[in-house]
């Protein structure tokens, strides 16, 4: 988990600087006005569960967490959310960690490309593929930053990041995508672990 002494605003600025020149400003008001719409804003508990799953699967992608520990970890984390104070505090922490680790995910792909280590599909012009992928990563960065502030669904950002990770790593598209579990995990959490106080 990200444990640095940074505020959300600082993380937004660091994320903006982590890739090519940002197309979105980093103030909360401007982010809200410019945000791409990916899904209706969810209830705090449902949105936090969604983001916790994305954070957990990102850690699986980087081998920080074993895949077989995902559900147990999710259950432990949400067990106290029937207390509104616990939920609000945990939501803020999860948002901070998801922004930090999501930016790291995107930046690591960009670094691989800029360092010349990306493996693009045969037949593609490498320079064009690299430029297009970097532009895609910058757009995902903007969407991540905006969604953290506005409450939009961030699963499309992480799914696309995973596809770019696979593409630039020269892996087959069906090679162990941890984010394929997102819907089933969310359904399980909302269906069987959802406290009665979640409205």
BELKARA-V451276 format. One record per backbone hydrogen bond with DSSP energy under -1.0 kcal/mol. NH is the residue of the N-H (numbers start at 1). CO is the residue of the C=O. Records with the same first field share a line. If there is no record, write none. Layout:
NH = CO / CO
This chain:
6 = 4
11 = 7
12 = 8
13 = 9
14 = 10
15 = 11
16 = 12
17 = 13
31 = 27
32 = 28
33 = 29
34 = 30
47 = 43
48 = 44
49 = 45
50 = 46
51 = 47
52 = 48
53 = 49
54 = 50
55 = 51
56 = 52
57 = 53
58 = 54
59 = 55
60 = 56
61 = 57
62 = 58
63 = 60
64 = 59
65 = 59
69 = 66
70 = 67
73 = 69
74 = 70
75 = 71
76 = 72
77 = 73
78 = 74
81 = 78
83 = 80
87 = 83
88 = 84
89 = 85
90 = 86
91 = 87
92 = 88
93 = 89
94 = 90
95 = 91
96 = 92
97 = 93
98 = 94
99 = 95
100 = 96
101 = 97
102 = 98
103 = 99
104 = 100
105 = 101
106 = 102
107 = 103
108 = 104
109 = 105
110 = 106
111 = 107
112 = 108
113 = 109
114 = 110
115 = 111
116 = 113
117 = 112
119 = 168
124 = 121
129 = 125
130 = 126
131 = 127
132 = 128
133 = 129
134 = 130
135 = 131
136 = 132
137 = 133
138 = 134
139 = 135
140 = 136
141 = 137
142 = 138
143 = 139
144 = 140
145 = 141
146 = 142
147 = 143
148 = 144
149 = 145
150 = 146
151 = 147
158 = 154
159 = 155
160 = 156
161 = 157
162 = 158
163 = 159
164 = 160
165 = 161
166 = 162
167 = 163
168 = 164
169 = 165
170 = 167
171 = 166
175 = 172
176 = 174
180 = 177
181 = 178
182 = 179
185 = 181
186 = 182
187 = 183
188 = 184
189 = 185
190 = 186
191 = 187
192 = 188
193 = 189
198 = 195
